């Protein structure tokens, strides 16, 4: 997930919102690490991995939404940004 966040151009300024969206406390280890812009969460104990994953998914969501809006709107060639709506496929 950390790699995906980097590819989506996550920014340090996205961290507070990602912590809020993830539902984890700002004092939890993954949140503290991300506040310091450290991504070595894979080395954390197993009980911290779910929190890390939730946090990184939130960060990715923020960064990818911005990227789609600024760089991909109407001119994107990324296959994953142009997937058909599964609710309308049939």
N, CA, C and O atoms as a GROMACS GRO file, in nm:
protein
  360
    1UNK      N    1   0.081  -0.120   0.000
    1UNK     CA    2   0.000   0.000   0.000
    1UNK      C    3   0.085   0.126   0.000
    1UNK      O    4   0.048   0.226  -0.060
    2UNK      N    5   0.199   0.121   0.066
    2UNK     CA    6   0.286   0.239   0.069
    2UNK      C    7   0.333   0.274  -0.072
    2UNK      O    8   0.343   0.392  -0.106
    3UNK      N    9   0.362   0.173  -0.153
    3UNK     CA   10   0.402   0.197  -0.292
    3UNK      C   11   0.289   0.262  -0.371
    3UNK      O   12   0.312   0.355  -0.447
    4UNK      N   13   0.168   0.212  -0.352
    4UNK     CA   14   0.053   0.271  -0.421
    4UNK      C   15   0.032   0.416  -0.379
    4UNK      O   16  -0.001   0.501  -0.462
    5UNK      N   17   0.052   0.445  -0.252
    5UNK     CA   18   0.040   0.584  -0.204
    5UNK      C   19   0.142   0.674  -0.273
    5UNK      O   20   0.110   0.786  -0.312
    6UNK      N   21   0.264   0.624  -0.288
    6UNK     CA   22   0.367   0.700  -0.358
    6UNK      C   23   0.332   0.723  -0.503
    6UNK      O   24   0.351   0.832  -0.556
    7UNK      N   25   0.281   0.620  -0.569
    7UNK     CA   26   0.244   0.632  -0.710
    7UNK      C   27   0.127   0.728  -0.729
    7UNK      O   28   0.117   0.793  -0.833
    8UNK      N   29   0.039   0.737  -0.629
    8UNK     CA   30  -0.075   0.828  -0.637
    8UNK      C   31  -0.038   0.970  -0.596
    8UNK      O   32  -0.122   1.060  -0.596
    9UNK      N   33   0.089   0.990  -0.562
    9UNK     CA   34   0.142   1.121  -0.524
    9UNK      C   35   0.085   1.173  -0.391
    9UNK      O   36   0.044   1.288  -0.379
   10UNK      N   37   0.085   1.084  -0.292
   10UNK     CA   38   0.042   1.126  -0.158
   10UNK      C   39   0.136   1.234  -0.107
   10UNK      O   40   0.254   1.238  -0.142
   11UNK      N   41   0.082   1.321  -0.025
   11UNK     CA   42   0.158   1.433   0.031
   11UNK      C   43   0.151   1.427   0.184
   11UNK      O   44   0.057   1.374   0.241
   12UNK      N   45   0.252   1.483   0.246
   12UNK     CA   46   0.250   1.490   0.392
   12UNK      C   47   0.128   1.566   0.442
   12UNK      O   48   0.077   1.536   0.550
   13UNK      N   49   0.080   1.662   0.366
   13UNK     CA   50  -0.037   1.740   0.406
   13UNK      C   51  -0.164   1.654   0.410
   13UNK      O   52  -0.264   1.695   0.468
   14UNK      N   53  -0.160   1.536   0.348
   14UNK     CA   54  -0.276   1.446   0.347
   14UNK      C   55  -0.287   1.363   0.475
   14UNK      O   56  -0.390   1.299   0.499
   15UNK      N   57  -0.183   1.363   0.556
   15UNK     CA   58  -0.178   1.275   0.673
   15UNK      C   59  -0.290   1.301   0.774
   15UNK      O   60  -0.356   1.206   0.814
   16UNK      N   61  -0.314   1.425   0.818
   16UNK     CA   62  -0.421   1.444   0.917
   16UNK      C   63  -0.557   1.392   0.870
   16UNK      O   64  -0.630   1.329   0.947
   17UNK      N   65  -0.590   1.418   0.745
   17UNK     CA   66  -0.718   1.370   0.693
   17UNK      C   67  -0.720   1.218   0.683
   17UNK      O   68  -0.823   1.156   0.710
   18UNK      N   69  -0.608   1.158   0.646
   18UNK     CA   70  -0.605   1.012   0.636
   18UNK      C   71  -0.620   0.947   0.773
   18UNK      O   72  -0.683   0.842   0.785
   19UNK      N   73  -0.562   1.008   0.875
   19UNK     CA   74  -0.579   0.956   1.012
   19UNK      C   75  -0.726   0.966   1.052
   19UNK      O   76  -0.782   0.871   1.107
   20UNK      N   77  -0.788   1.079   1.025
   20UNK     CA   78  -0.929   1.096   1.059
   20UNK      C   79  -1.017   0.996   0.984
   20UNK      O   80  -1.108   0.937   1.043
   21UNK      N   81  -0.992   0.978   0.856
   21UNK     CA   82  -1.072   0.885   0.776
   21UNK      C   83  -1.053   0.739   0.815
   21UNK      O   84  -1.145   0.659   0.806
   22UNK      N   85  -0.934   0.706   0.858
   22UNK     CA   86  -0.903   0.567   0.890
   22UNK      C   87  -0.973   0.518   1.015
   22UNK      O   88  -0.995   0.398   1.031
   23UNK      N   89  -1.007   0.611   1.104
   23UNK     CA   90  -1.072   0.573   1.228
   23UNK      C   91  -0.977   0.527   1.337
   23UNK      O   92  -1.021   0.484   1.444
   24UNK      N   93  -0.846   0.535   1.312
   24UNK     CA   94  -0.751   0.500   1.417
   24UNK      C   95  -0.713   0.626   1.493
   24UNK      O   96  -0.729   0.737   1.444
   25UNK      N   97  -0.663   0.606   1.611
   25UNK     CA   98  -0.625   0.721   1.694
   25UNK      C   99  -0.493   0.780   1.646
   25UNK      O  100  -0.405   0.707   1.600
   26UNK      N  101  -0.478   0.910   1.656
   26UNK     CA  102  -0.352   0.974   1.616
   26UNK      C  103  -0.232   0.928   1.698
   26UNK      O  104  -0.118   0.948   1.658
   27UNK      N  105  -0.259   0.867   1.813
   27UNK     CA  106  -0.150   0.820   1.900
   27UNK      C  107  -0.108   0.677   1.870
   27UNK      O  108  -0.009   0.629   1.925
   28UNK      N  109  -0.181   0.607   1.783
   28UNK     CA  110  -0.141   0.471   1.746
   28UNK      C  111  -0.012   0.476   1.664
   28UNK      O  112   0.010   0.570   1.587
   29UNK      N  113   0.070   0.377   1.680
   29UNK     CA  114   0.202   0.375   1.618
   29UNK      C  115   0.200   0.403   1.468
   29UNK      O  116   0.278   0.486   1.422
   30UNK      N  117   0.114   0.338   1.388
   30UNK     CA  118   0.115   0.369   1.245
   30UNK      C  119   0.085   0.516   1.214
   30UNK      O  120   0.144   0.574   1.122
   31UNK      N  121  -0.005   0.576   1.291
   31UNK     CA  122  -0.038   0.718   1.270
   31UNK      C  123   0.081   0.806   1.306
   31UNK      O  124   0.110   0.903   1.236
   32UNK      N  125   0.148   0.774   1.414
   32UNK     CA  126   0.266   0.851   1.454
   32UNK      C  127   0.374   0.839   1.347
   32UNK      O  128   0.438   0.938   1.311
   33UNK      N  129   0.394   0.718   1.296
   33UNK     CA  130   0.494   0.697   1.191
   33UNK      C  131   0.461   0.780   1.068
   33UNK      O  132   0.548   0.846   1.011
   34UNK      N  133   0.333   0.776   1.026
   34UNK     CA  134   0.295   0.848   0.906
   34UNK      C  135   0.307   0.999   0.926
   34UNK      O  136   0.341   1.072   0.833
   35UNK      N  137   0.280   1.046   1.046
   35UNK     CA  138   0.296   1.188   1.077
   35UNK      C  139   0.440   1.232   1.055
   35UNK      O  140   0.466   1.347   1.018
   36UNK      N  141   0.533   1.140   1.078
   36UNK     CA  142   0.676   1.167   1.055
   36UNK      C  143   0.719   1.127   0.915
   36UNK      O  144   0.838   1.128   0.882
   37UNK      N  145   0.621   1.091   0.831
   37UNK     CA  146   0.641   1.052   0.690
   37UNK      C  147   0.732   0.929   0.679
   37UNK      O  148   0.821   0.922   0.594
   38UNK      N  149   0.707   0.833   0.768
   38UNK     CA  150   0.780   0.706   0.768
   38UNK      C  151   0.684   0.596   0.729
   38UNK      O  152   0.572   0.588   0.779
   39UNK      N  153   0.728   0.510   0.638
   39UNK     CA  154   0.641   0.407   0.582
   39UNK      C  155   0.686   0.265   0.614
   39UNK      O  156   0.644   0.172   0.545
   40UNK      N  157   0.768   0.244   0.714
   40UNK     CA  158   0.818   0.111   0.748
   40UNK      C  159   0.720   0.029   0.829
   40UNK      O  160   0.761  -0.046   0.919
   41UNK      N  161   0.595   0.041   0.800
   41UNK     CA  162   0.492  -0.023   0.881
   41UNK      C  163   0.489  -0.174   0.868
   41UNK      O  164   0.437  -0.242   0.957
   42UNK      N  165   0.544  -0.228   0.762
   42UNK     CA  166   0.546  -0.374   0.745
   42UNK      C  167   0.628  -0.440   0.854
   42UNK      O  168   0.609  -0.559   0.882
   43UNK      N  169   0.718  -0.367   0.916
   43UNK     CA  170   0.802  -0.422   1.022
   43UNK      C  171   0.735  -0.417   1.159
   43UNK      O  172   0.791  -0.465   1.258
   44UNK      N  173   0.616  -0.359   1.167
   44UNK     CA  174   0.546  -0.350   1.294
   44UNK      C  175   0.491  -0.487   1.336
   44UNK      O  176   0.476  -0.576   1.252
   45UNK      N  177   0.461  -0.504   1.464
   45UNK     CA  178   0.401  -0.629   1.509
   45UNK      C  179   0.267  -0.655   1.439
   45UNK      O  180   0.203  -0.561   1.392
   46UNK      N  181   0.227  -0.778   1.433
   46UNK     CA  182   0.106  -0.818   1.361
   46UNK      C  183  -0.018  -0.741   1.408
   46UNK      O  184  -0.104  -0.709   1.326
   47UNK      N  185  -0.028  -0.711   1.536
   47UNK     CA  186  -0.147  -0.642   1.587
   47UNK      C  187  -0.156  -0.498   1.537
   47UNK      O  188  -0.261  -0.435   1.553
   48UNK      N  189  -0.051  -0.445   1.479
   48UNK     CA  190  -0.053  -0.308   1.424
   48UNK      C  191  -0.082  -0.306   1.274
   48UNK      O  192  -0.107  -0.199   1.218
   49UNK      N  193  -0.078  -0.420   1.208
   49UNK     CA  194  -0.089  -0.424   1.063
   49UNK      C  195  -0.227  -0.384   1.012
   49UNK      O  196  -0.237  -0.317   0.909
   50UNK      N  197  -0.332  -0.422   1.080
   50UNK     CA  198  -0.466  -0.382   1.037
   50UNK      C  199  -0.481  -0.231   1.043
   50UNK      O  200  -0.536  -0.169   0.952
   51UNK      N  201  -0.431  -0.171   1.150
   51UNK     CA  202  -0.436  -0.024   1.162
   51UNK      C  203  -0.353   0.041   1.051
   51UNK      O  204  -0.395   0.141   0.992
   52UNK      N  205  -0.237  -0.015   1.024
   52UNK     CA  206  -0.150   0.038   0.918
   52UNK      C  207  -0.220   0.032   0.783
   52UNK      O  208  -0.216   0.127   0.705
   53UNK      N  209  -0.284  -0.081   0.756
   53UNK     CA  210  -0.353  -0.099   0.628
   53UNK      C  211  -0.467   0.002   0.615
   53UNK      O  212  -0.480   0.067   0.511
   54UNK      N  213  -0.548   0.016   0.718
   54UNK     CA  214  -0.658   0.113   0.714
   54UNK      C  215  -0.606   0.254   0.690
   54UNK      O  216  -0.665   0.330   0.613
   55UNK      N  217  -0.498   0.289   0.754
   55UNK     CA  218  -0.439   0.422   0.740
   55UNK      C  219  -0.387   0.445   0.599
   55UNK      O  220  -0.411   0.551   0.541
   56UNK      N  221  -0.317   0.347   0.545
   56UNK     CA  222  -0.262   0.363   0.411
   56UNK      C  223  -0.371   0.362   0.303
   56UNK      O  224  -0.358   0.432   0.202
   57UNK      N  225  -0.478   0.285   0.324
   57UNK     CA  226  -0.589   0.290   0.229
   57UNK      C  227  -0.652   0.429   0.230
   57UNK      O  228  -0.686   0.482   0.125
   58UNK      N  229  -0.667   0.487   0.348
   58UNK     CA  230  -0.722   0.623   0.357
   58UNK      C  231  -0.631   0.723   0.286
   58UNK      O  232  -0.679   0.810   0.214
   59UNK      N  233  -0.500   0.711   0.307
   59UNK     CA  234  -0.405   0.800   0.242
   59UNK      C  235  -0.411   0.784   0.090
   59UNK      O  236  -0.410   0.882   0.016
   60UNK      N  237  -0.416   0.659   0.045
   60UNK     CA  238  -0.426   0.632  -0.099
   60UNK      C  239  -0.554   0.692  -0.157
   60UNK      O  240  -0.551   0.751  -0.265
   61UNK      N  241  -0.664   0.678  -0.087
   61UNK     CA  242  -0.792   0.731  -0.135
   61UNK      C  243  -0.784   0.882  -0.156
   61UNK      O  244  -0.831   0.933  -0.258
   62UNK      N  245  -0.726   0.951  -0.062
   62UNK     CA  246  -0.712   1.097  -0.072
   62UNK      C  247  -0.623   1.134  -0.190
   62UNK      O  248  -0.659   1.219  -0.271
   63UNK      N  249  -0.508   1.068  -0.199
   63UNK     CA  250  -0.412   1.101  -0.305
   63UNK      C  251  -0.466   1.064  -0.443
   63UNK      O  252  -0.451   1.141  -0.538
   64UNK      N  253  -0.528   0.947  -0.455
   64UNK     CA  254  -0.577   0.903  -0.585
   64UNK      C  255  -0.695   0.988  -0.631
   64UNK      O  256  -0.710   1.015  -0.750
   65UNK      N  257  -0.779   1.030  -0.538
   65UNK     CA  258  -0.890   1.118  -0.575
   65UNK      C  259  -0.837   1.249  -0.631
   65UNK      O  260  -0.887   1.299  -0.732
   66UNK      N  261  -0.735   1.305  -0.566
   66UNK     CA  262  -0.675   1.428  -0.616
   66UNK      C  263  -0.611   1.405  -0.752
   66UNK      O  264  -0.627   1.486  -0.843
   67UNK      N  265  -0.540   1.295  -0.766
   67UNK     CA  266  -0.473   1.265  -0.893
   67UNK      C  267  -0.573   1.250  -1.006
   67UNK      O  268  -0.552   1.301  -1.116
   68UNK      N  269  -0.682   1.181  -0.980
   68UNK     CA  270  -0.785   1.165  -1.084
   68UNK      C  271  -0.844   1.300  -1.123
   68UNK      O  272  -0.870   1.325  -1.241
   69UNK      N  273  -0.865   1.386  -1.025
   69UNK     CA  274  -0.924   1.517  -1.051
   69UNK      C  275  -0.829   1.608  -1.128
   69UNK      O  276  -0.870   1.675  -1.223
   70UNK      N  277  -0.702   1.611  -1.087
   70UNK     CA  278  -0.606   1.705  -1.147
   70UNK      C  279  -0.541   1.653  -1.276
   70UNK      O  280  -0.520   1.731  -1.369
   71UNK      N  281  -0.508   1.526  -1.281
   71UNK     CA  282  -0.426   1.476  -1.390
   71UNK      C  283  -0.498   1.381  -1.486
   71UNK      O  284  -0.455   1.363  -1.599
   72UNK      N  285  -0.606   1.322  -1.442
   72UNK     CA  286  -0.668   1.217  -1.523
   72UNK      C  287  -0.807   1.251  -1.573
   72UNK      O  288  -0.865   1.174  -1.650
   73UNK      N  289  -0.862   1.361  -1.533
   73UNK     CA  290  -1.000   1.395  -1.570
   73UNK      C  291  -1.014   1.411  -1.721
   73UNK      O  292  -0.959   1.504  -1.780
   74UNK      N  293  -1.089   1.321  -1.782
   74UNK     CA  294  -1.120   1.331  -1.923
   74UNK      C  295  -1.008   1.298  -2.019
   74UNK      O  296  -1.030   1.294  -2.140
   75UNK      N  297  -0.888   1.274  -1.969
   75UNK     CA  298  -0.776   1.249  -2.060
   75UNK      C  299  -0.688   1.135  -2.012
   75UNK      O  300  -0.572   1.122  -2.054
   76UNK      N  301  -0.742   1.054  -1.927
   76UNK     CA  302  -0.662   0.950  -1.864
   76UNK      C  303  -0.653   0.825  -1.951
   76UNK      O  304  -0.752   0.782  -2.010
   77UNK      N  305  -0.535   0.769  -1.958
   77UNK     CA  306  -0.516   0.645  -2.029
   77UNK      C  307  -0.495   0.526  -1.936
   77UNK      O  308  -0.471   0.415  -1.982
   78UNK      N  309  -0.505   0.550  -1.805
   78UNK     CA  310  -0.488   0.442  -1.709
   78UNK      C  311  -0.608   0.348  -1.716
   78UNK      O  312  -0.721   0.391  -1.695
   79UNK      N  313  -0.583   0.222  -1.744
   79UNK     CA  314  -0.693   0.125  -1.755
   79UNK      C  315  -0.772   0.117  -1.626
   79UNK      O  316  -0.895   0.102  -1.629
   80UNK      N  317  -0.704   0.127  -1.511
   80UNK     CA  318  -0.774   0.113  -1.383
   80UNK      C  319  -0.860   0.233  -1.349
   80UNK      O  320  -0.942   0.226  -1.257
   81UNK      N  321  -0.844   0.344  -1.420
   81UNK     CA  322  -0.931   0.459  -1.400
   81UNK      C  323  -1.049   0.457  -1.496
   81UNK      O  324  -1.137   0.542  -1.488
   82UNK      N  325  -1.051   0.361  -1.585
   82UNK     CA  326  -1.157   0.354  -1.686
   82UNK      C  327  -1.228   0.219  -1.684
   82UNK      O  328  -1.269   0.169  -1.789
   83UNK      N  329  -1.241   0.160  -1.567
   83UNK     CA  330  -1.309   0.032  -1.556
   83UNK      C  331  -1.459   0.051  -1.570
   83UNK      O  332  -1.512   0.153  -1.526
   84UNK      N  333  -1.528  -0.045  -1.630
   84UNK     CA  334  -1.673  -0.033  -1.640
   84UNK      C  335  -1.736  -0.047  -1.502
   84UNK      O  336  -1.682  -0.114  -1.415
   85UNK      N  337  -1.849   0.015  -1.484
   85UNK     CA  338  -1.922   0.005  -1.358
   85UNK      C  339  -1.980  -0.136  -1.348
   85UNK      O  340  -2.063  -0.174  -1.431
   86UNK      N  341  -1.938  -0.215  -1.247
   86UNK     CA  342  -1.986  -0.352  -1.238
   86UNK      C  343  -2.136  -0.362  -1.216
   86UNK      O  344  -2.197  -0.465  -1.246
   87UNK      N  345  -2.196  -0.257  -1.165
   87UNK     CA  346  -2.341  -0.258  -1.144
   87UNK      C  347  -2.416  -0.246  -1.276
   87UNK      O  348  -2.534  -0.283  -1.284
   88UNK      N  349  -2.348  -0.196  -1.380
   88UNK     CA  350  -2.413  -0.178  -1.509
   88UNK      C  351  -2.369  -0.283  -1.611
   88UNK      O  352  -2.421  -0.288  -1.722
   89UNK      N  353  -2.273  -0.366  -1.573
   89UNK     CA  354  -2.229  -0.474  -1.661
   89UNK      C  355  -2.326  -0.590  -1.646
   89UNK      O  356  -2.388  -0.608  -1.540
   90UNK      N  357  -2.339  -0.666  -1.747
   90UNK     CA  358  -2.432  -0.774  -1.726
   90UNK      C  359  -2.431  -0.871  -1.830
   90UNK      O  360  -2.506  -0.968  -1.824
   0.00000   0.00000   0.00000
